Amino acid sequence: MTLQAQTLSAFLPQTPAEPLPSVDLQTFRFVMGSFASGVSVVRAGTKQDRPRGLTCSAICSVSIDPPLLLSSVSNRSGTLAAILATGKFAVNILGAQGQAVSQLFASGAEDKFERVRWEPGTLTGSPLFQVTVAHAECELYNAVEAGDHTLLIGRVVSGGTEQDRLPLAYWRGSYQRVSQESTPRVT
């Protein structure tokens, strides 16, 4: 066991305790819906394979060294199965003009990829959109089952940004547009 694992284990309960009851589903949704998030589409597959994708607002950075990001995907998702099979995926962080794409990939439509313009990523071949503020091509680093979702940790192997676009946001069940009061500088 590593020193970090030993240190972390000191914070975990040593004996099983009676768990506290969970909040009801409506309260959970209201609480989590109060966190404004960006909107992304997580995608797997290539032009040779049948690409898969889903709308996802649950992504975050995990580590700088190595560069890791996390995406939470439903265990019932065909996209999850494709990612686990290929070991590769892309996260497309949608720009303000991407609301229709978000809605399409949140639907059960079978022909999603015929309705949008995309190209395969340079390193993974994972589908990349043209309506993004940023994208990351990832190699699967780890997958952790957590309740009815799986947390996918991807090592970012390629990425890019569009500096002149604003992101699409989601808050309390509605799409939102981010206004730019001042121009941020990325260095």
DRENVO-461195 format. One record per residue (C-alpha): x, y, z; residue in three letters. Coordinates in nm, 4 decimals. Example, Ala and Ser with C-alpha at 12.3 -4.5 7.8 and 13.67 -1.06 7.14 Angstrom:
2
+----------+----------+----------+--------+
|        u |        v |        w | residu |
+----------+----------+----------+--------+
|   1.2300 |  -0.4500 |   0.7800 |    ala |
|   1.3670 |  -0.1060 |   0.7140 |    ser |
+----------+----------+----------+--------+
END
This chain:
187
+----------+----------+----------+--------+
|        u |        v |        w | residu |
+----------+----------+----------+--------+
|   0.0000 |   0.0000 |   0.0000 |    met |
|   0.1379 |   0.3408 |  -0.0943 |    thr |
|   0.1832 |   0.6242 |   0.1529 |    leu |
|  -0.1024 |   0.8137 |  -0.0165 |    gln |
|  -0.3348 |   0.5126 |   0.0144 |    ala |
|  -0.2399 |   0.4733 |   0.3815 |    gln |
|  -0.3081 |   0.8427 |   0.4456 |    thr |
|  -0.6433 |   0.8340 |   0.2636 |    leu |
|  -0.7536 |   0.5161 |   0.4404 |    ser |
|  -0.7181 |   0.6968 |   0.7741 |    ala |
|  -1.0184 |   0.9104 |   0.6778 |    phe |
|  -1.2468 |   0.6208 |   0.5836 |    leu |
|  -1.4727 |   0.4600 |   0.8469 |    pro |
|  -1.3012 |   0.1550 |   0.9959 |    gln |
|  -1.6200 |  -0.0231 |   1.0980 |    thr |
|  -1.9393 |  -0.0386 |   0.8954 |    pro |
|  -2.1834 |   0.2149 |   1.0368 |    ala |
|  -2.5572 |   0.2368 |   0.9770 |    glu |
|  -2.5855 |   0.4641 |   0.6711 |    pro |
|  -2.7911 |   0.7800 |   0.6930 |    leu |
|  -3.1036 |   0.7825 |   0.4729 |    pro |
|  -3.0757 |   0.9422 |   0.1269 |    ser |
|  -3.2762 |   1.2469 |   0.0265 |    val |
|  -3.5753 |   1.1906 |  -0.2011 |    asp |
|  -3.5239 |   1.2070 |  -0.5785 |    leu |
|  -3.6962 |   1.5457 |  -0.6207 |    gln |
|  -3.4770 |   1.7116 |  -0.3552 |    thr |
|  -3.1644 |   1.5588 |  -0.5087 |    phe |
|  -3.2590 |   1.6884 |  -0.8544 |    arg |
|  -3.3357 |   2.0388 |  -0.7221 |    phe |
|  -3.0074 |   2.0556 |  -0.5313 |    val |
|  -2.7925 |   1.9292 |  -0.8187 |    met |
|  -2.9842 |   2.1363 |  -1.0733 |    gly |
|  -2.8804 |   2.4471 |  -0.8810 |    ser |
|  -2.5207 |   2.3914 |  -0.9887 |    phe |
|  -2.4743 |   2.5673 |  -1.3212 |    ala |
|  -2.2649 |   2.3556 |  -1.5533 |    ser |
|  -2.1307 |   2.3523 |  -1.9014 |    gly |
|  -2.2842 |   2.1179 |  -2.1560 |    val |
|  -2.0821 |   1.8601 |  -2.3420 |    ser |
|  -2.1352 |   1.5640 |  -2.5662 |    val |
|  -1.9270 |   1.2574 |  -2.4869 |    val |
|  -1.8636 |   1.0486 |  -2.7948 |    arg |
|  -1.6982 |   0.7236 |  -2.8919 |    ala |
|  -1.6381 |   0.5475 |  -3.2193 |    gly |
|  -1.4905 |   0.6333 |  -3.5550 |    thr |
|  -1.6199 |   0.6709 |  -3.9097 |    lys |
|  -1.5517 |   0.2968 |  -3.9556 |    gln |
|  -1.7457 |   0.2016 |  -3.6405 |    asp |
|  -2.0982 |   0.3045 |  -3.5480 |    arg |
|  -2.0317 |   0.6194 |  -3.3434 |    pro |
|  -2.2145 |   0.6661 |  -3.0143 |    arg |
|  -2.2725 |   0.9809 |  -2.8114 |    gly |
|  -2.4668 |   1.1384 |  -2.5274 |    leu |
|  -2.5203 |   1.4797 |  -2.3735 |    thr |
|  -2.3353 |   1.5161 |  -2.0447 |    cys |
|  -2.3071 |   1.7998 |  -1.7944 |    ser |
|  -2.1032 |   1.5951 |  -1.5459 |    ala |
|  -1.7404 |   1.6496 |  -1.6444 |    ile |
|  -1.4512 |   1.7941 |  -1.4481 |    cys |
|  -1.0745 |   1.8034 |  -1.4380 |    ser |
|  -0.9091 |   1.5460 |  -1.2133 |    val |
|  -0.5327 |   1.5844 |  -1.2445 |    ser |
|  -0.2706 |   1.7932 |  -1.4189 |    ile |
|   0.0047 |   1.5299 |  -1.4121 |    asp |
|  -0.1049 |   1.3233 |  -1.5893 |    pro |
|  -0.3759 |   1.5364 |  -1.7531 |    pro |
|  -0.6996 |   1.3612 |  -1.6529 |    leu |
|  -1.0670 |   1.4492 |  -1.6829 |    leu |
|  -1.3753 |   1.2746 |  -1.5477 |    leu |
|  -1.7108 |   1.2149 |  -1.7131 |    ser |
|  -2.0090 |   1.0450 |  -1.5498 |    ser |
|  -2.2074 |   0.8157 |  -1.7824 |    val |
|  -2.5198 |   0.6079 |  -1.7149 |    ser |
|  -2.4603 |   0.2335 |  -1.6894 |    asn |
|  -2.7518 |   0.1835 |  -1.9332 |    arg |
|  -2.5853 |   0.3895 |  -2.2053 |    ser |
|  -2.4685 |   0.2340 |  -2.5301 |    gly |
|  -2.2032 |   0.5045 |  -2.5370 |    thr |
|  -2.0553 |   0.3648 |  -2.2151 |    leu |
|  -2.0278 |   0.0194 |  -2.3741 |    ala |
|  -1.8543 |   0.1704 |  -2.6803 |    ala |
|  -1.6048 |   0.3613 |  -2.4647 |    ile |
|  -1.5233 |   0.0551 |  -2.2573 |    leu |
|  -1.4801 |  -0.1518 |  -2.5751 |    ala |
|  -1.2533 |   0.0945 |  -2.7582 |    thr |
|  -1.0746 |   0.2519 |  -2.4619 |    gly |
|  -1.1095 |   0.5936 |  -2.6274 |    lys |
|  -1.3560 |   0.8819 |  -2.6217 |    phe |
|  -1.3908 |   1.2521 |  -2.6892 |    ala |
|  -1.5507 |   1.5261 |  -2.4821 |    val |
|  -1.6983 |   1.8066 |  -2.6922 |    asn |
|  -1.7681 |   2.1136 |  -2.4757 |    ile |
|  -2.0497 |   2.2874 |  -2.6585 |    leu |
|  -2.0567 |   2.6515 |  -2.7517 |    gly |
|  -2.3656 |   2.8719 |  -2.7170 |    ala |
|  -2.4669 |   2.7721 |  -3.0717 |    gln |
|  -2.4730 |   2.4019 |  -2.9686 |    gly |
|  -2.8134 |   2.3815 |  -2.7957 |    gln |
|  -2.9739 |   2.1853 |  -3.0817 |    ala |
|  -2.6818 |   1.9404 |  -3.0776 |    val |
|  -2.7204 |   1.8963 |  -2.7013 |    ser |
|  -3.0916 |   1.8260 |  -2.7397 |    gln |
|  -3.0278 |   1.5805 |  -3.0232 |    leu |
|  -2.7730 |   1.3813 |  -2.8226 |    phe |
|  -3.0001 |   1.3835 |  -2.5168 |    ala |
|  -3.2719 |   1.2194 |  -2.7292 |    ser |
|  -3.3150 |   0.8583 |  -2.8298 |    gly |
|  -3.2764 |   0.9363 |  -3.2013 |    ala |
|  -3.0956 |   0.6655 |  -3.3965 |    glu |
|  -2.9529 |   0.8912 |  -3.6692 |    asp |
|  -2.7802 |   1.1507 |  -3.4496 |    lys |
|  -2.4525 |   1.1434 |  -3.6395 |    phe |
|  -2.6191 |   1.1917 |  -3.9766 |    glu |
|  -2.7693 |   1.5197 |  -3.8495 |    arg |
|  -2.4480 |   1.6912 |  -3.7341 |    val |
|  -2.1126 |   1.7754 |  -3.8867 |    arg |
|  -1.8198 |   1.6022 |  -3.7253 |    trp |
|  -1.4757 |   1.4720 |  -3.8024 |    glu |
|  -1.2612 |   1.2029 |  -3.6412 |    pro |
|  -1.0079 |   1.3205 |  -3.3851 |    gly |
|  -0.6451 |   1.3192 |  -3.4929 |    thr |
|  -0.5209 |   1.0710 |  -3.2312 |    leu |
|  -0.8176 |   0.8614 |  -3.1176 |    thr |
|  -1.0514 |   0.8862 |  -3.4136 |    gly |
|  -1.3285 |   0.9771 |  -3.1674 |    ser |
|  -1.5908 |   1.2114 |  -3.3190 |    pro |
|  -1.5336 |   1.5867 |  -3.2809 |    leu |
|  -1.8025 |   1.8513 |  -3.3432 |    phe |
|  -1.7680 |   2.1894 |  -3.5061 |    gln |
|  -1.9983 |   2.3698 |  -3.2541 |    val |
|  -1.7624 |   2.3538 |  -2.9561 |    thr |
|  -1.5687 |   2.5936 |  -2.7383 |    val |
|  -1.3241 |   2.3125 |  -2.6640 |    ala |
|  -1.2690 |   1.9431 |  -2.7139 |    his |
|  -1.0547 |   1.6741 |  -2.5554 |    ala |
|  -0.9591 |   1.3404 |  -2.7033 |    glu |
|  -0.9069 |   1.0866 |  -2.4269 |    cys |
|  -0.7638 |   0.7447 |  -2.3712 |    glu |
|  -0.9510 |   0.5582 |  -2.0973 |    leu |
|  -0.7377 |   0.5703 |  -1.7819 |    tyr |
|  -0.9842 |   0.4189 |  -1.5334 |    asn |
|  -1.3539 |   0.3393 |  -1.4963 |    ala |
|  -1.5246 |   0.3293 |  -1.1571 |    val |
|  -1.8816 |   0.2104 |  -1.1129 |    glu |
|  -2.0683 |   0.4479 |  -0.8807 |    ala |
|  -2.4368 |   0.3682 |  -0.8307 |    gly |
|  -2.6258 |   0.3783 |  -1.1600 |    asp |
|  -2.3388 |   0.5569 |  -1.3403 |    his |
|  -1.9769 |   0.4846 |  -1.4251 |    thr |
|  -1.7113 |   0.7483 |  -1.3703 |    leu |
|  -1.4852 |   0.7483 |  -1.6731 |    leu |
|  -1.1422 |   0.8944 |  -1.6141 |    ile |
|  -0.9730 |   0.9830 |  -1.9390 |    gly |
|  -0.6123 |   1.0803 |  -1.9994 |    arg |
|  -0.6256 |   1.3768 |  -2.2361 |    val |
|  -0.4068 |   1.2990 |  -2.5391 |    val |
|  -0.5206 |   1.5828 |  -2.7643 |    ser |
|  -0.7400 |   1.8902 |  -2.7376 |    gly |
|  -0.8206 |   2.2325 |  -2.8663 |    gly |
|  -1.0215 |   2.5472 |  -2.7984 |    thr |
|  -1.2106 |   2.8116 |  -2.9928 |    glu |
|  -1.1235 |   3.1369 |  -2.8167 |    gln |
|  -1.3889 |   3.3487 |  -2.9918 |    asp |
|  -1.6890 |   3.1420 |  -2.8734 |    arg |
|  -1.8912 |   3.1447 |  -2.5516 |    leu |
|  -2.0033 |   2.8215 |  -2.3810 |    pro |
|  -2.3506 |   2.6753 |  -2.3526 |    leu |
|  -2.4620 |   2.6368 |  -1.9898 |    ala |
|  -2.7331 |   2.4396 |  -1.8110 |    tyr |
|  -2.8997 |   2.5527 |  -1.4870 |    trp |
|  -3.2190 |   2.4414 |  -1.3104 |    arg |
|  -3.3486 |   2.2482 |  -1.6088 |    gly |
|  -3.2890 |   2.5150 |  -1.8733 |    ser |
|  -3.0194 |   2.6078 |  -2.1197 |    tyr |
|  -2.8468 |   2.9351 |  -2.0376 |    gln |
|  -2.6166 |   3.1633 |  -2.2273 |    arg |
|  -2.3042 |   3.2960 |  -2.0652 |    val |
|  -2.2508 |   3.6692 |  -2.1123 |    ser |
|  -1.9027 |   3.8045 |  -2.1387 |    gln |
|  -1.8487 |   4.1138 |  -1.9267 |    glu |
|  -1.4769 |   4.1232 |  -1.9852 |    ser |
|  -1.2464 |   3.9304 |  -2.2100 |    thr |
|  -1.0589 |   3.6644 |  -2.0148 |    pro |
|  -0.6967 |   3.6103 |  -2.1086 |    arg |
|  -0.5728 |   3.2564 |  -2.1392 |    val |
|  -0.1965 |   3.2350 |  -2.1228 |    thr |
+----------+----------+----------+--------+
END
